[in-house]
Amino acid sequence: MPDRCTVKIMLDGALLPDASPITALPPLREIAAIELYVSIGSVPPMYSFAQPECGLMVVWTRDSGSP
């Protein structure tokens, strides 16, 4: 079985631990924006510290001061 590549998740600018379930995110009514980068090549340089080899999902809540 091939190795699975998982997308890393950031919540309000903080990187969640690897293998965090999607259920770790706040309820949908509290989410202001979601950015999804499906490959390392599409991840903006400002998020490169997350080492998102398989992509990155960035979630901003309504109280975070999202962009």
Secondary structure, 3 states (H helix, E strand, C coil): CCCCCCCEEEECCEECCCCCCHHHCCCHHHEEEEEEECCHHHCCHHHHHHCCCCCEEEEEECCCCCC
